[in-house]
Amino acid sequence: MRAIFHLCAGFMLAIAASLPAHGFSSAPYLPLADGNRWDYQKNGGAISYDQVLSTQFVNGYATKAIYDSEDGGTTYYSNDANGIRLHRESSPSVFVDGCGYSSFDAVYSPPLVRATPDVSLGQVINSSGNLSATFPSCGGTYSFTYQSSVTIVGFETITAPLGIFSALRVQTTVSLYYQGVFQGSTLVLSWVSSGIGSIQSSQTSNGITDTYKLTSTNVVRTVPDAFSFTAQSGAAPNSTVTSNTITVTGTTAASSIAITGG
């Protein structure tokens, strides 16, 4: 299951287990228009997809439902003036130790904060609250508490099957408690690109790490990452000078080019 969207479900296996240096908007890093789709390759093998379905209300709050084809699960996110927040997760089938397989539905109260409206490099975002998880085949609803810590690490160049991108690295750790007893934690590393979303992610839970890399998307971005050429000096007037070679990164579709003043 995709690490950028899923956080809680990993615990269910164990129940019973020239870049901005100042503040910038987090909203473009998770575009949630209906129909947006991202295809990911897991650990270099199978490909599955995430797709934004529609607006759904969780505890009276408008969220976007994101379907994950790998496990059939759905996560519910909001991306608005309150930042990027996770409200709910559901899955048709998870394995619960001591019970077997069951569907589950988990609601965060208050929502788990993945990003504040504006973020800055090095920022740490902490949130905590209650998690109500329902397992119809395993005795009903259980009340957990969660603690989350998100670090806005910095920009890195990431190579995925779709291309090369300048992506913001975000580290998230979520810990879960049941009746005050620590149940486990999940570490998520996400590399997200403005206007596109997750380029690469990895999730470590119960000692197992899965990595997902973007292979295709219908989210169109034709404006590349910032680039520049090395200045040339001492060139004779009206002479032809060849610049250094660069690789244009950050696009998901063909882009028009033009040269001005060159």
Residue pairs with C-beta under 8 A, 6 or more apart in sequence:
1 9
1 10
1 68
1 70
1 71
1 73
1 203
2 40
2 48
2 50
2 68
2 70
2 198
2 201
2 212
3 188
3 189
3 190
3 201
3 202
3 203
3 210
3 212
4 50
4 188
4 190
4 192
4 197
4 198
4 201
4 212
5 50
5 66
5 68
5 75
5 77
6 68
6 73
6 75
6 89
6 203
7 86
7 89
7 112
7 148
7 172
7 174
7 186
7 188
8 89
8 106
8 108
8 131
8 133
8 146
8 174
8 176
8 186
9 71
9 73
9 89
9 91
9 94
9 104
9 106
10 184
10 186
10 203
10 205
10 206
11 17
11 176
11 183
11 184
11 186
11 205
12 91
12 94
12 95
12 96
12 104
12 133
12 135
13 94
13 95
13 96
13 97
13 205
13 206
14 97
14 183
14 184
14 206
15 96
15 97
15 133
15 142
15 178
15 183
16 96
16 97
16 98
16 99
16 138
17 96
17 97
17 183
17 184
17 206
18 226
18 228
19 155
19 166
19 226
20 121
21 120
21 121
22 120
23 118
23 119
23 120
24 118
24 119
24 120
25 117
25 118
25 119
26 83
26 84
26 115
26 116
26 117
26 118
26 119
27 79
27 80
27 84
27 117
28 194
28 195
29 84
29 115
29 168
29 192
29 193
29 194
29 197
30 77
30 79
30 84
30 114
30 115
30 192
30 197
31 195
31 196
31 197
31 219
32 52
32 64
32 66
32 77
32 79
33 52
34 52
34 53
34 54
34 55
34 64
35 51
35 52
35 218
36 51
36 52
36 197
36 217
36 218
36 219
37 49
37 50
37 51
37 52
37 217
37 218
37 219
38 49
38 50
38 51
38 197
38 198
38 214
38 216
38 217
38 219
39 47
39 48
39 49
39 214
39 215
39 216
39 217
40 47
40 48
40 49
40 50
40 198
40 212
40 213
40 214
40 215
41 47
41 161
41 212
41 213
41 215
42 48
42 70
42 210
42 211
42 212
43 210
43 211
46 70
47 215
48 68
48 69
48 70
49 68
49 69
50 66
50 67
50 68
50 69
51 66
51 67
51 69
52 64
52 65
52 66
53 64
53 65
53 66
53 67
53 74
54 64
54 65
55 62
55 63
55 64
55 65
56 62
56 63
56 64
56 65
56 76
57 63
58 76
58 87
58 88
58 107
59 87
59 107
59 109
61 78
61 87
61 111
62 78
63 76
63 77
63 78
63 87
63 88
64 76
64 77
64 78
64 79
65 74
65 75
65 76
66 74
66 75
66 76
66 77
67 73
67 74
68 74
68 75
71 91
71 92
71 93
72 91
72 92
72 93
73 89
73 90
73 91
73 92
74 89
74 90
74 91
75 86
75 88
75 89
76 86
76 87
76 88
76 89
77 84
77 85
77 86
77 87
77 114
78 84
78 85
78 87
78 111
81 117
82 117
83 113
83 114
83 115
83 116
83 117
84 113
84 114
84 115
85 111
85 112
85 113
85 114
86 108
86 111
86 112
86 114
87 107
87 108
87 111
88 105
88 106
88 107
88 108
89 104
89 105
89 106
90 103
90 104
90 105
90 106
91 103
91 104
92 103
93 101
93 102
93 103
94 101
94 102
94 103
94 104
95 101
96 102
96 135
96 138
99 135
99 137
99 138
99 139
100 137
100 138
101 137
102 135
102 136
102 137
102 138
103 135
103 136
103 137
104 133
104 134
104 135
105 133
105 134
106 131
106 132
106 133
106 134
107 131
107 132
108 129
108 130
108 131
108 146
109 129
109 130
109 131
109 132
110 127
110 129
111 129
112 127
112 129
112 146
112 148
112 174
113 125
113 127
113 148
113 150
114 125
114 150
114 170
114 172
115 125
115 150
115 152
115 170
116 123
116 125
119 125
119 152
120 152
121 152
121 153
121 154
121 155
122 151
122 152
122 153
122 154
123 151
123 152
124 149
124 150
124 151
124 152
125 148
125 149
125 150
125 151
125 152
126 147
126 148
126 149
126 150
127 147
127 148
127 150
128 145
128 146
128 147
128 148
129 145
129 146
130 143
130 144
130 145
130 146
131 143
131 144
131 145
131 146
131 176
132 141
132 142
132 143
132 144
133 141
133 142
133 144
134 140
134 141
134 142
135 141
135 142
142 178
143 178
144 176
144 177
144 178
144 183
145 176
145 177
145 180
146 174
146 175
146 176
146 177
147 174
147 175
147 177
148 172
148 173
148 174
148 175
149 172
149 173
150 170
150 171
150 172
151 170
151 171
151 172
152 168
152 170
153 168
153 169
153 170
153 171
154 168
154 169
155 166
155 167
155 168
155 169
156 166
156 167
156 169
156 191
157 164
157 165
157 166
157 167
157 249
158 164
158 165
158 166
158 167
158 191
158 199
158 200
160 199
160 200
160 213
160 214
160 215
161 213
161 214
161 215
161 216
162 199
162 214
162 215
162 216
162 217
162 252
163 249
163 250
163 251
163 252
164 247
164 249
164 250
165 191
165 193
165 196
165 199
165 225
165 249
165 250
166 193
166 225
166 226
166 249
166 250
167 191
167 192
167 193
167 199
167 200
168 191
168 192
168 193
168 194
169 189
169 190
169 191
170 189
170 190
170 191
170 192
171 187
171 188
171 189
171 190
172 187
172 188
172 189
172 190
173 185
173 186
173 187
173 188
174 185
174 186
174 188
175 182
175 184
175 185
176 182
176 183
176 184
176 185
177 183
184 205
184 206
185 205
186 203
186 204
186 205
187 203
187 204
187 205
188 201
188 202
188 203
188 204
189 201
189 202
189 203
190 198
190 200
190 201
191 198
191 199
191 200
191 201
192 198
192 199
193 199
193 221
193 250
195 219
195 221
195 223
196 214
196 217
196 219
196 221
196 250
196 252
197 217
197 219
198 212
198 214
199 213
199 214
200 211
200 212
200 213
200 214
201 211
201 212
202 209
202 210
202 211
202 212
203 209
203 210
217 252
219 252
220 252
220 253
221 250
221 251
221 252
221 253
222 251
222 252
222 253
222 254
222 255
222 256
223 250
223 251
223 255
224 248
224 249
224 250
224 251
224 255
225 248
225 249
225 250
227 246
227 248
227 249
228 246
229 243
229 244
229 246
230 243
230 244
232 241
232 243
235 241
248 255
